[in-house]
Amino acid sequence: MDKFSYEIVEEIAVLSENPKGWRKELNLVSWSGRPPKFDLRDWAPDHEKMGKGITLSNEEFEGLKKTLSAM
């Protein structure tokens, strides 16, 4: 089985931070060497641990942007 890997290609925004230092971040992340996707999740201060989150393709991210802009 291939080893799980990730690379944060671009840090876009920090949306919040909890008292333990974990931050909810929007980043571009490459998962297991694949093309980067928009990723929204909680990260430990050193980016060594992560919480559950969502990844969005460029098309999904554009759809989300349009929906949020229309609100």
Long-range contacts (C-beta under 8 A, 24 or more apart in sequence): 2-32, 4-32, 5-31, 5-32, 5-33, 6-30, 6-31, 6-32, 7-36, 8-47, 9-36, 10-36, 12-38, 15-40, 18-42, 21-45, 22-51, 29-55, 31-55
